[in-house]
Amino acid sequence: MTKPTTSSTHVDERQTTLEAFARALRRETYVLAERPDLTWQQLHDRLQWAGRPLADHLAAERERRSRPGADPWIYNHTRRRESEALIRTLAGHARGVNACVVSPDGTWIVSASEDHTLKIWEVATGTERTIFTGHTSWVRACAVSPDGTWIVSASADETLKIWDAATGTERTTLTGHTQLVNACAVSPDGTWVASASDDGTVRIWDVATGTERARLSLSGCATAVALHPCAPMVICGDSGGGLSFALLFGISLGPVIVTATVRNQELTLRCPACRVIFRVEREGLGTETSCPLPACGARLRINPFVPQPLQRRRPLGLRWFRRR
């Protein structure tokens, strides 16, 4: 005796079909944006492998489009080879997100938004952990200290703020820019911050005191800033297309903060100055050392943690799919 089909089964099948079509459309956006006339072909070549009930829907349309006189299309009999990717949407900001950065241990993400806030998200679960409130306009950029203990944000309210990453509390507000702040970066020893502003300046700030240490004036709006990984050097871009390199005299670096990683089942460090890779013992985590290469000898401070790889499993509520 055939088991009757319930209305809930029909609803489930329709839901499954719609979700499959939605996924296929997302993956084919890069083609359909230029060639919308290929919609049937591209969707068929993806969805033909999805099984029932989707295969039944495709079969009828495929027969109609294969009759004499129908428009030509390419029927791909070979399944596409695609890499597996974990896609997760972190939803919670009320307006656009301008910037994001990953923590040194890889366990959380910071996002900066036009809703005047920053948020910390747990990588493992995708949940919101902390919200940072205090800016009065768009947050345009953010950066994390190399030891992961604090966060700096740059805002259109003409300020930067330094936040405690663990508690979400504001440590310091850096004031002095006279127009919106476009970018920020943290020094490799975690003791100073660089900022770039529409007021045409790049400024260097002492993290401990919140005071301005140095200033570089540009010919146009300062739109980007980056720091050398092991030297007191600032690289900045301006709205006129210029790129400037500046050495910071009188501002020295302390031990560069580095994070050990697991390589061939051993803890290793890469010296940011000479790029040599060397082994460290677990007892050395959280201590200071020097690069073992005699010609380098860079001072290094090893973070007490080791990044953990993201487990490639299917957590509750997440979707696995293949993407080009």
C-alpha positions in Angstrom: 0.0 0.0 0.0 1.4 3.4 -1.0 1.8 5.8 1.9 -0.3 9.0 1.2 1.6 12.2 0.7 0.8 14.8 3.4 0.6 18.5 2.8 3.6 19.0 5.1 5.6 16.8 2.7 4.6 19.0 -0.2 5.7 22.1 1.7 9.0 20.5 2.6 9.6 19.6 -1.1 8.8 23.1 -2.3 11.1 24.6 0.4 13.9 22.3 -0.6 13.4 23.1 -4.3 13.4 26.9 -3.7 16.5 26.7 -1.5 18.3 24.7 -4.2 17.4 27.3 -6.9 18.5 30.1 -4.6 21.9 28.5 -3.9 22.4 27.9 -7.6 21.5 31.5 -8.5 24.0 32.8 -6.0 26.8 30.7 -7.4 26.0 31.7 -11.0 25.7 35.4 -10.3 29.0 36.2 -11.9 27.8 34.6 -15.2 24.2 35.8 -15.2 25.1 39.4 -14.5 26.5 39.6 -18.0 24.4 36.8 -19.7 21.0 36.6 -18.2 19.9 34.6 -21.3 21.9 31.7 -20.0 19.8 31.3 -16.8 18.2 28.0 -17.8 21.5 26.5 -19.0 23.5 27.5 -15.9 20.9 26.4 -13.4 20.2 23.1 -15.2 23.9 22.2 -15.2 24.1 22.8 -11.5 20.8 21.4 -10.4 20.7 18.2 -12.5 22.9 16.6 -9.7 20.5 17.6 -6.9 18.3 14.4 -7.0 14.6 14.3 -6.5 12.2 16.1 -6.4 14.3 18.6 -8.3 15.3 16.2 -11.1 11.6 15.7 -11.9 11.1 19.4 -12.4 14.1 19.7 -14.6 13.2 16.7 -16.7 10.0 18.2 -18.0 11.6 21.5 -18.8 14.6 19.8 -20.4 12.4 17.9 -22.7 10.6 21.0 -23.8 13.8 22.9 -24.5 15.3 20.0 -26.4 12.5 19.8 -29.0 13.2 20.8 -32.7 13.1 24.5 -33.1 14.0 25.4 -29.5 16.8 27.8 -28.7 20.2 26.0 -28.5 21.8 25.5 -25.2 24.7 23.4 -23.8 23.8 20.4 -21.7 26.8 19.6 -19.5 27.1 15.9 -18.8 30.1 16.3 -16.5 29.7 17.4 -12.9 31.8 20.4 -12.1 34.8 20.1 -9.8 34.4 22.7 -7.1 36.1 23.3 -3.8 34.2 22.8 -0.6 33.7 26.0 1.4 31.9 26.8 4.7 29.7 29.8 4.2 28.3 31.6 7.3 26.5 34.9 7.5 27.1 37.0 10.6 24.0 39.2 10.9 23.4 41.9 13.4 24.7 45.3 12.2 21.9 47.7 11.3 23.9 49.4 8.5 26.8 48.6 6.1 30.0 47.0 7.4 33.1 49.0 6.4 36.0 46.8 7.8 36.8 43.6 9.5 39.8 41.9 11.0 40.6 38.4 12.5 42.1 38.0 16.0 45.7 36.7 16.3 44.5 33.4 17.7 41.9 33.0 15.0 39.0 32.5 17.3 37.1 35.8 16.8 36.4 38.5 14.2 35.9 42.3 14.7 33.6 44.2 12.3 33.3 48.0 12.0 29.9 49.4 10.8 28.1 52.5 9.6 25.7 51.9 12.5 28.4 53.5 14.8 29.4 50.2 16.4 31.9 47.4 16.3 31.1 43.8 17.1 33.1 40.7 18.0 31.9 37.5 16.5 32.9 33.9 17.6 34.4 32.1 14.6 33.4 28.6 15.9 29.7 29.5 16.3 29.1 32.7 14.3 27.5 34.3 17.4 27.9 37.9 18.5 30.1 38.1 21.6 30.6 41.8 22.2 29.3 45.1 20.9 31.3 48.3 21.2 29.4 51.5 21.5 30.7 55.0 21.8 31.4 56.4 18.4 28.9 59.0 17.2 29.3 58.4 13.5 30.4 55.7 11.0 33.2 53.4 12.1 35.4 53.3 9.0 38.3 51.0 10.1 39.5 48.7 12.8 42.7 46.8 13.8 43.6 44.3 16.5 46.7 44.5 18.7 49.3 41.7 17.9 48.6 40.1 21.3 44.8 40.2 20.8 44.2 42.2 24.0 42.8 45.4 22.5 41.2 46.8 19.4 41.5 50.3 17.8 38.8 51.8 15.7 38.7 54.8 13.4 35.6 56.8 12.8 34.0 59.6 10.8 33.4 61.4 14.2 37.1 62.5 13.9 38.3 60.2 16.7 40.0 56.8 17.3 39.1 54.6 20.2 41.0 51.9 21.9 38.9 49.1 23.3 39.5 46.2 25.7 38.9 43.1 23.6 37.9 40.9 26.6 35.4 43.2 28.2 34.3 45.6 25.4 35.0 48.6 27.5 36.6 51.8 26.1 40.2 52.4 27.2 41.1 55.6 25.5 39.8 58.1 22.9 42.4 59.5 20.6 41.5 63.1 19.6 43.2 65.6 17.3 42.1 64.9 13.8 39.9 67.6 12.4 38.1 65.5 9.8 36.9 61.9 9.5 39.5 59.1 10.1 39.7 56.6 7.3 42.2 54.0 8.5 44.3 52.8 11.4 47.1 50.3 12.0 48.9 48.9 15.1 52.7 48.7 15.4 54.2 45.2 15.5 55.2 45.7 19.2 51.7 46.8 20.1 52.8 50.1 21.7 51.6 52.7 19.1 48.9 53.3 16.5 48.9 55.0 13.1 45.9 56.8 11.7 45.0 58.3 8.3 42.4 61.1 8.0 40.7 63.4 5.5 42.4 66.3 7.2 45.5 65.3 5.2 47.5 63.9 8.0 48.9 60.6 9.2 49.3 60.6 13.0 51.2 58.3 15.4 49.7 57.7 18.8 51.1 56.3 22.0 48.8 53.5 23.2 49.6 53.8 26.9 49.0 57.5 27.2 46.7 58.3 24.2 49.0 61.2 23.2 50.1 62.1 19.7 53.8 61.3 19.1 54.3 62.4 15.5 52.5 63.7 12.4 53.0 63.5 8.7 51.2 66.0 6.4 50.2 64.9 2.9 49.1 66.8 -0.2 45.6 65.3 -0.1 43.2 63.3 2.1 45.0 60.4 3.8 43.0 57.4 2.8 45.1 54.4 3.9 47.9 53.5 6.3 50.0 50.4 6.9 53.0 49.6 9.1 56.2 47.7 8.4 56.2 44.3 10.3 59.5 44.8 12.1 60.7 48.4 11.6 59.3 51.9 12.6 58.1 52.6 9.0 54.7 54.0 7.9 53.2 53.6 4.4 50.3 55.8 3.6 48.1 56.5 0.6 46.3 59.7 -0.3 43.3 60.7 -2.4 45.5 62.1 -5.1 47.0 58.7 -5.9 50.2 59.2 -4.0 51.9 56.6 -1.8 54.3 57.8 0.9 56.9 55.9 2.9 58.0 57.5 6.2 60.6 56.5 8.7 59.8 57.3 12.3 62.9 58.8 14.1 62.8 58.9 17.8 60.1 56.1 18.0 61.8 52.8 18.6 60.2 49.3 18.5 60.2 47.0 21.5 60.2 43.2 21.0 58.0 42.4 18.0 55.0 40.3 19.1 54.7 37.0 17.2 52.4 34.0 17.3 53.7 30.4 17.1 51.9 28.0 14.8 51.9 24.2 14.4 54.0 23.0 11.5 54.6 19.3 10.9 53.3 18.7 14.5 55.9 21.1 15.9 55.6 24.6 17.3 57.4 27.0 15.0 57.9 30.8 14.7 58.6 32.9 11.6 60.9 35.8 12.3 59.2 38.9 10.7 62.6 40.5 10.0 64.5 37.8 8.2 61.6 35.3 7.5 63.5 32.4 8.9 61.4 29.6 10.5 62.6 28.0 13.7 61.2 25.6 16.3 60.1 26.7 19.8 59.1 24.6 22.8 55.7 25.0 24.4 57.4 26.3 27.6 58.6 29.2 25.5 55.1 30.5 24.8 54.5 33.8 26.6 58.2 34.6 26.8 60.7 36.8 25.0 63.4 35.4 22.7 65.6 36.5 19.8 65.8 35.3 16.2 68.4 32.4 16.2 69.9 33.7 12.9 73.1 35.6 14.1 72.9 38.1 11.3 69.3 39.0 12.4 68.9 38.7 16.1 65.5 40.5 16.1 63.9 40.7 19.5 60.6 38.7 19.7 57.8 38.3 22.2 55.9 35.1 21.8 52.2 35.1 22.4 51.0 32.7 25.0 48.5 31.1 22.6 48.6 29.0 19.5 45.9 29.5 16.8 43.6 26.5 16.5 42.6 25.4 13.0 38.9 25.7 12.1 37.2 22.3 12.3 35.7 21.4 9.0 32.5 19.9 10.3 28.9 21.0 9.9 27.9 23.0 13.0 24.2 23.4 13.7 22.5 25.9 11.5 25.4 26.2 8.9 25.3 25.3 5.2 28.0 23.4 3.3 28.1 23.7 -0.4 30.5 23.7 -3.3 31.6 27.0 -4.7 33.7 27.9 -7.7 
